[in-house]
Amino acid sequence: MSEGQIRTEVHGHVFKIVIDNVAKKNAFTPAMMEQLSDALTELHDNEAYRVGVIWAEGNDFTAGLDMPKFFGPAAEKRNIKEGNVDPFGLSKRCRKPIITAVQGIVFTIGIELMLAGDIVVAAADSRFCQMESRRGIAPLGGAHFRFLSRAGWGDAMYHLFLCDEFSAERAHAIGLVQEVVPSGEQGERAMALAAIIARNAPLGIQVTKEAAAKYVEGGEAAAIAFIPKIRDRVLASADAKEGIQSFIERRAAVFQGR
């Protein structure tokens, strides 16, 4: 079975990044995460590309991480190149505008990837869930602060605490999504928006993003710096082991709070 891949296409000044692991609902492997970092770095570095569009093949944007390949005894080594753009924008952020088109399942890192970008177009059938705490861990890709900055404290904590599934309409209402379109039209609409943006002065657009980031980077820096501490606490816990094992065994987890 294919391990999945990240593909890229060039459409004039628009650089399209395609998630392709349909057999596993576009779940990410470590290799796919490395390829996504490489693609975002190409968008960042190449002056010919003015806008990036991230979308996914198949019926779902992503079910999240292929968890056994990231955590536990079967975990694979991750090799993000030094100096590369971080897919979650926690270290190096892409300087070009990024539009993300989502559909179907948009779970865990799916939300974090789209929030690391700038604009989100969602198919009407999109289903969102930040469910890490149902697996014994916690959001470690930026949701703990970007969800908050987009949706506000109450709505962010509502979904981060409940780990519930919510609709595209709900995501739009709280600011996680900018447009909701009929299912199947999200990619076309994202490309159309990208084409409009690409006709604007690229330097003006890039410095607008840079200046906007300056507004939030102080708070983000503190939140990002705290991630290693919460990662160590949750990943070393018995609950994390139980969460991974229950996922593998396809059963409800029994957590002890330790």
Contacts in CASP RR format, 6 or more apart in sequence:
PFRMAT RR
TARGET T0000
AUTHOR 0000-0000-0000
METHOD contacts of the structure
MODEL  1
MSEGQIRTEVHGHVFKIVIDNVAKKNAFTPAMMEQLSDALTELHDNEAYR
VGVIWAEGNDFTAGLDMPKFFGPAAEKRNIKEGNVDPFGLSKRCRKPIIT
AVQGIVFTIGIELMLAGDIVVAAADSRFCQMESRRGIAPLGGAHFRFLSR
AGWGDAMYHLFLCDEFSAERAHAIGLVQEVVPSGEQGERAMALAAIIARN
APLGIQVTKEAAAKYVEGGEAAAIAFIPKIRDRVLASADAKEGIQSFIER
RAAVFQGR
1 23 0 8 1.000
2 21 0 8 1.000
2 23 0 8 1.000
3 21 0 8 1.000
3 29 0 8 1.000
3 31 0 8 1.000
3 32 0 8 1.000
4 20 0 8 1.000
4 21 0 8 1.000
4 23 0 8 1.000
4 24 0 8 1.000
4 29 0 8 1.000
4 31 0 8 1.000
4 32 0 8 1.000
5 20 0 8 1.000
5 21 0 8 1.000
5 31 0 8 1.000
5 32 0 8 1.000
5 35 0 8 1.000
6 17 0 8 1.000
6 18 0 8 1.000
6 19 0 8 1.000
6 20 0 8 1.000
6 32 0 8 1.000
6 35 0 8 1.000
6 36 0 8 1.000
6 38 0 8 1.000
6 39 0 8 1.000
7 17 0 8 1.000
7 18 0 8 1.000
7 20 0 8 1.000
8 15 0 8 1.000
8 16 0 8 1.000
8 17 0 8 1.000
8 18 0 8 1.000
8 39 0 8 1.000
8 42 0 8 1.000
9 15 0 8 1.000
9 16 0 8 1.000
9 18 0 8 1.000
10 16 0 8 1.000
10 48 0 8 1.000
10 49 0 8 1.000
11 191 0 8 1.000
12 48 0 8 1.000
12 198 0 8 1.000
13 48 0 8 1.000
13 49 0 8 1.000
13 50 0 8 1.000
13 51 0 8 1.000
13 198 0 8 1.000
13 202 0 8 1.000
14 49 0 8 1.000
14 50 0 8 1.000
14 51 0 8 1.000
14 52 0 8 1.000
14 53 0 8 1.000
14 191 0 8 1.000
14 194 0 8 1.000
14 195 0 8 1.000
14 198 0 8 1.000
15 39 0 8 1.000
15 42 0 8 1.000
15 43 0 8 1.000
15 46 0 8 1.000
15 49 0 8 1.000
15 51 0 8 1.000
15 52 0 8 1.000
15 53 0 8 1.000
15 96 0 8 1.000
16 52 0 8 1.000
16 53 0 8 1.000
16 54 0 8 1.000
16 55 0 8 1.000
16 191 0 8 1.000
17 36 0 8 1.000
17 39 0 8 1.000
17 40 0 8 1.000
17 43 0 8 1.000
17 52 0 8 1.000
17 53 0 8 1.000
17 54 0 8 1.000
17 55 0 8 1.000
18 55 0 8 1.000
18 56 0 8 1.000
18 57 0 8 1.000
19 26 0 8 1.000
19 28 0 8 1.000
19 32 0 8 1.000
19 36 0 8 1.000
19 54 0 8 1.000
19 55 0 8 1.000
19 56 0 8 1.000
19 57 0 8 1.000
19 61 0 8 1.000
19 62 0 8 1.000
20 26 0 8 1.000
20 56 0 8 1.000
20 57 0 8 1.000
21 27 0 8 1.000
21 28 0 8 1.000
21 29 0 8 1.000
21 32 0 8 1.000
22 57 0 8 1.000
22 58 0 8 1.000
24 63 0 8 1.000
24 66 0 8 1.000
25 59 0 8 1.000
25 60 0 8 1.000
25 62 0 8 1.000
25 63 0 8 1.000
25 105 0 8 1.000
26 56 0 8 1.000
26 57 0 8 1.000
26 58 0 8 1.000
26 60 0 8 1.000
26 61 0 8 1.000
26 62 0 8 1.000
26 63 0 8 1.000
26 64 0 8 1.000
27 62 0 8 1.000
27 63 0 8 1.000
27 64 0 8 1.000
27 65 0 8 1.000
27 66 0 8 1.000
28 36 0 8 1.000
28 62 0 8 1.000
28 64 0 8 1.000
28 65 0 8 1.000
28 66 0 8 1.000
28 109 0 8 1.000
29 66 0 8 1.000
29 69 0 8 1.000
29 76 0 8 1.000
30 69 0 8 1.000
30 70 0 8 1.000
30 76 0 8 1.000
30 77 0 8 1.000
30 78 0 8 1.000
30 79 0 8 1.000
31 76 0 8 1.000
33 78 0 8 1.000
33 80 0 8 1.000
33 87 0 8 1.000
34 78 0 8 1.000
34 79 0 8 1.000
34 80 0 8 1.000
34 81 0 8 1.000
36 87 0 8 1.000
37 80 0 8 1.000
37 81 0 8 1.000
37 84 0 8 1.000
37 85 0 8 1.000
37 86 0 8 1.000
37 87 0 8 1.000
38 81 0 8 1.000
38 84 0 8 1.000
40 84 0 8 1.000
40 85 0 8 1.000
40 87 0 8 1.000
40 94 0 8 1.000
40 98 0 8 1.000
41 81 0 8 1.000
41 83 0 8 1.000
41 84 0 8 1.000
41 85 0 8 1.000
42 49 0 8 1.000
43 49 0 8 1.000
43 52 0 8 1.000
43 85 0 8 1.000
43 94 0 8 1.000
43 96 0 8 1.000
43 98 0 8 1.000
44 85 0 8 1.000
44 92 0 8 1.000
44 94 0 8 1.000
44 95 0 8 1.000
44 96 0 8 1.000
47 202 0 8 1.000
49 96 0 8 1.000
50 96 0 8 1.000
50 97 0 8 1.000
50 197 0 8 1.000
50 198 0 8 1.000
50 202 0 8 1.000
50 205 0 8 1.000
51 96 0 8 1.000
51 97 0 8 1.000
51 98 0 8 1.000
51 99 0 8 1.000
51 194 0 8 1.000
51 195 0 8 1.000
51 197 0 8 1.000
51 198 0 8 1.000
52 96 0 8 1.000
52 97 0 8 1.000
52 98 0 8 1.000
52 99 0 8 1.000
52 194 0 8 1.000
53 98 0 8 1.000
53 99 0 8 1.000
53 100 0 8 1.000
53 101 0 8 1.000
53 187 0 8 1.000
53 190 0 8 1.000
53 191 0 8 1.000
53 194 0 8 1.000
54 98 0 8 1.000
54 99 0 8 1.000
54 100 0 8 1.000
54 101 0 8 1.000
54 113 0 8 1.000
54 114 0 8 1.000
54 117 0 8 1.000
55 61 0 8 1.000
55 100 0 8 1.000
55 101 0 8 1.000
55 102 0 8 1.000
55 186 0 8 1.000
55 187 0 8 1.000
55 190 0 8 1.000
56 62 0 8 1.000
56 101 0 8 1.000
56 102 0 8 1.000
56 103 0 8 1.000
58 103 0 8 1.000
59 103 0 8 1.000
59 104 0 8 1.000
60 103 0 8 1.000
60 104 0 8 1.000
60 105 0 8 1.000
60 106 0 8 1.000
61 102 0 8 1.000
61 103 0 8 1.000
61 104 0 8 1.000
61 105 0 8 1.000
61 106 0 8 1.000
61 110 0 8 1.000
61 114 0 8 1.000
61 126 0 8 1.000
62 105 0 8 1.000
62 106 0 8 1.000
62 107 0 8 1.000
62 109 0 8 1.000
62 110 0 8 1.000
62 113 0 8 1.000
63 105 0 8 1.000
63 107 0 8 1.000
64 107 0 8 1.000
64 108 0 8 1.000
64 109 0 8 1.000
64 110 0 8 1.000
65 108 0 8 1.000
65 109 0 8 1.000
67 135 0 8 1.000
67 244 0 8 1.000
67 247 0 8 1.000
68 74 0 8 1.000
68 75 0 8 1.000
68 244 0 8 1.000
68 247 0 8 1.000
68 248 0 8 1.000
69 75 0 8 1.000
69 76 0 8 1.000
70 76 0 8 1.000
70 78 0 8 1.000
71 137 0 8 1.000
71 235 0 8 1.000
71 240 0 8 1.000
71 244 0 8 1.000
72 241 0 8 1.000
72 244 0 8 1.000
80 86 0 8 1.000
83 92 0 8 1.000
84 92 0 8 1.000
85 92 0 8 1.000
85 93 0 8 1.000
85 94 0 8 1.000
86 92 0 8 1.000
86 93 0 8 1.000
86 116 0 8 1.000
87 113 0 8 1.000
87 116 0 8 1.000
88 109 0 8 1.000
88 112 0 8 1.000
88 113 0 8 1.000
88 116 0 8 1.000
88 141 0 8 1.000
88 142 0 8 1.000
89 116 0 8 1.000
90 141 0 8 1.000
90 142 0 8 1.000
90 224 0 8 1.000
90 227 0 8 1.000
91 224 0 8 1.000
93 116 0 8 1.000
93 213 0 8 1.000
94 117 0 8 1.000
95 206 0 8 1.000
95 209 0 8 1.000
95 210 0 8 1.000
96 205 0 8 1.000
96 206 0 8 1.000
96 209 0 8 1.000
97 118 0 8 1.000
97 119 0 8 1.000
97 194 0 8 1.000
97 197 0 8 1.000
97 205 0 8 1.000
97 206 0 8 1.000
97 209 0 8 1.000
98 116 0 8 1.000
98 117 0 8 1.000
98 118 0 8 1.000
98 119 0 8 1.000
99 117 0 8 1.000
99 118 0 8 1.000
99 119 0 8 1.000
99 120 0 8 1.000
99 121 0 8 1.000
99 190 0 8 1.000
99 193 0 8 1.000
99 194 0 8 1.000
99 197 0 8 1.000
100 113 0 8 1.000
100 114 0 8 1.000
100 117 0 8 1.000
100 119 0 8 1.000
100 120 0 8 1.000
100 121 0 8 1.000
100 190 0 8 1.000
101 120 0 8 1.000
101 121 0 8 1.000
101 122 0 8 1.000
101 123 0 8 1.000
101 186 0 8 1.000
101 187 0 8 1.000
101 189 0 8 1.000
101 190 0 8 1.000
102 110 0 8 1.000
102 114 0 8 1.000
102 120 0 8 1.000
102 121 0 8 1.000
102 122 0 8 1.000
102 123 0 8 1.000
102 126 0 8 1.000
102 177 0 8 1.000
102 186 0 8 1.000
103 122 0 8 1.000
103 123 0 8 1.000
103 125 0 8 1.000
103 126 0 8 1.000
103 183 0 8 1.000
103 184 0 8 1.000
103 186 0 8 1.000
104 123 0 8 1.000
104 125 0 8 1.000
104 126 0 8 1.000
104 127 0 8 1.000
104 183 0 8 1.000
105 127 0 8 1.000
106 114 0 8 1.000
106 122 0 8 1.000
106 126 0 8 1.000
106 127 0 8 1.000
106 128 0 8 1.000
106 129 0 8 1.000
107 127 0 8 1.000
107 128 0 8 1.000
107 129 0 8 1.000
107 130 0 8 1.000
107 131 0 8 1.000
108 129 0 8 1.000
108 130 0 8 1.000
108 131 0 8 1.000
108 132 0 8 1.000
108 139 0 8 1.000
109 141 0 8 1.000
111 128 0 8 1.000
111 129 0 8 1.000
111 130 0 8 1.000
111 143 0 8 1.000
111 147 0 8 1.000
111 176 0 8 1.000
112 139 0 8 1.000
112 141 0 8 1.000
112 142 0 8 1.000
112 143 0 8 1.000
112 146 0 8 1.000
114 120 0 8 1.000
114 176 0 8 1.000
115 142 0 8 1.000
115 143 0 8 1.000
115 146 0 8 1.000
115 147 0 8 1.000
115 150 0 8 1.000
115 176 0 8 1.000
116 142 0 8 1.000
116 146 0 8 1.000
118 209 0 8 1.000
119 178 0 8 1.000
119 193 0 8 1.000
120 171 0 8 1.000
120 176 0 8 1.000
120 177 0 8 1.000
120 178 0 8 1.000
120 179 0 8 1.000
121 177 0 8 1.000
121 178 0 8 1.000
121 179 0 8 1.000
121 180 0 8 1.000
121 181 0 8 1.000
121 186 0 8 1.000
121 187 0 8 1.000
121 189 0 8 1.000
121 190 0 8 1.000
121 193 0 8 1.000
122 168 0 8 1.000
122 171 0 8 1.000
122 172 0 8 1.000
122 177 0 8 1.000
122 179 0 8 1.000
122 180 0 8 1.000
122 181 0 8 1.000
122 186 0 8 1.000
123 168 0 8 1.000
123 180 0 8 1.000
123 181 0 8 1.000
123 182 0 8 1.000
123 183 0 8 1.000
123 184 0 8 1.000
123 185 0 8 1.000
123 186 0 8 1.000
124 168 0 8 1.000
124 169 0 8 1.000
124 180 0 8 1.000
124 181 0 8 1.000
124 182 0 8 1.000
124 183 0 8 1.000
125 168 0 8 1.000
125 183 0 8 1.000
126 167 0 8 1.000
126 168 0 8 1.000
126 171 0 8 1.000
126 177 0 8 1.000
126 180 0 8 1.000
127 165 0 8 1.000
127 166 0 8 1.000
127 167 0 8 1.000
127 168 0 8 1.000
128 159 0 8 1.000
128 165 0 8 1.000
128 166 0 8 1.000
128 167 0 8 1.000
128 168 0 8 1.000
128 170 0 8 1.000
128 171 0 8 1.000
128 176 0 8 1.000
129 163 0 8 1.000
129 164 0 8 1.000
129 165 0 8 1.000
129 166 0 8 1.000
130 139 0 8 1.000
130 143 0 8 1.000
130 147 0 8 1.000
130 159 0 8 1.000
130 160 0 8 1.000
130 163 0 8 1.000
131 163 0 8 1.000
132 138 0 8 1.000
132 139 0 8 1.000
132 140 0 8 1.000
132 163 0 8 1.000
133 139 0 8 1.000
133 160 0 8 1.000
133 161 0 8 1.000
133 163 0 8 1.000
134 163 0 8 1.000
134 253 0 8 1.000
135 240 0 8 1.000
135 243 0 8 1.000
135 244 0 8 1.000
135 246 0 8 1.000
135 247 0 8 1.000
135 253 0 8 1.000
136 234 0 8 1.000
136 237 0 8 1.000
136 239 0 8 1.000
136 240 0 8 1.000
136 242 0 8 1.000
136 243 0 8 1.000
136 253 0 8 1.000
136 255 0 8 1.000
137 234 0 8 1.000
137 235 0 8 1.000
137 240 0 8 1.000
137 243 0 8 1.000
138 144 0 8 1.000
138 230 0 8 1.000
138 231 0 8 1.000
138 234 0 8 1.000
139 147 0 8 1.000
139 160 0 8 1.000
140 227 0 8 1.000
140 230 0 8 1.000
140 231 0 8 1.000
141 227 0 8 1.000
142 223 0 8 1.000
142 224 0 8 1.000
142 227 0 8 1.000
143 160 0 8 1.000
144 160 0 8 1.000
144 223 0 8 1.000
144 227 0 8 1.000
144 230 0 8 1.000
145 219 0 8 1.000
145 220 0 8 1.000
145 223 0 8 1.000
145 224 0 8 1.000
147 156 0 8 1.000
147 159 0 8 1.000
147 160 0 8 1.000
147 176 0 8 1.000
148 156 0 8 1.000
149 216 0 8 1.000
150 156 0 8 1.000
150 174 0 8 1.000
150 175 0 8 1.000
150 176 0 8 1.000
151 159 0 8 1.000
151 174 0 8 1.000
151 175 0 8 1.000
151 176 0 8 1.000
152 174 0 8 1.000
155 174 0 8 1.000
159 166 0 8 1.000
168 177 0 8 1.000
168 180 0 8 1.000
169 180 0 8 1.000
171 177 0 8 1.000
172 178 0 8 1.000
172 179 0 8 1.000
172 180 0 8 1.000
179 189 0 8 1.000
181 189 0 8 1.000
197 205 0 8 1.000
234 240 0 8 1.000
237 257 0 8 1.000
237 258 0 8 1.000
238 256 0 8 1.000
238 257 0 8 1.000
238 258 0 8 1.000
239 253 0 8 1.000
239 255 0 8 1.000
239 256 0 8 1.000
239 257 0 8 1.000
239 258 0 8 1.000
242 253 0 8 1.000
242 254 0 8 1.000
242 255 0 8 1.000
242 256 0 8 1.000
243 253 0 8 1.000
243 255 0 8 1.000
246 252 0 8 1.000
246 253 0 8 1.000
246 254 0 8 1.000
247 253 0 8 1.000
END
